[in-house]
C-alpha cells in the first residue's frame, strides 16, 4: 500500500485526466511511477559509480577492452 500526497493543482489535473479517459487515478499514478522508476534507478547507479570513479575505483580501459574482446 502506498499513499501519495499531491498538491491541489496536480490532484485536479489527475482528476480531470481520469474523468476524461475513464481510467482511475491509481492507474495513472502507477503508470507514472513505472515510467520513471528505471530512469531514477539509472541516475542513482550512475551517481554511485561516479563517486567510486572519483575515489579511484576506475576500471582501466585495457581491462574493459579485454573483457569485451576488443584488445586486438
Residue pairs with C-beta under 8 A, 6 or more apart in sequence:
4 29
6 14
14 25
14 28
14 29
15 25
17 23
17 28
18 24
18 25
18 27
18 28
52 58
62 71
65 71
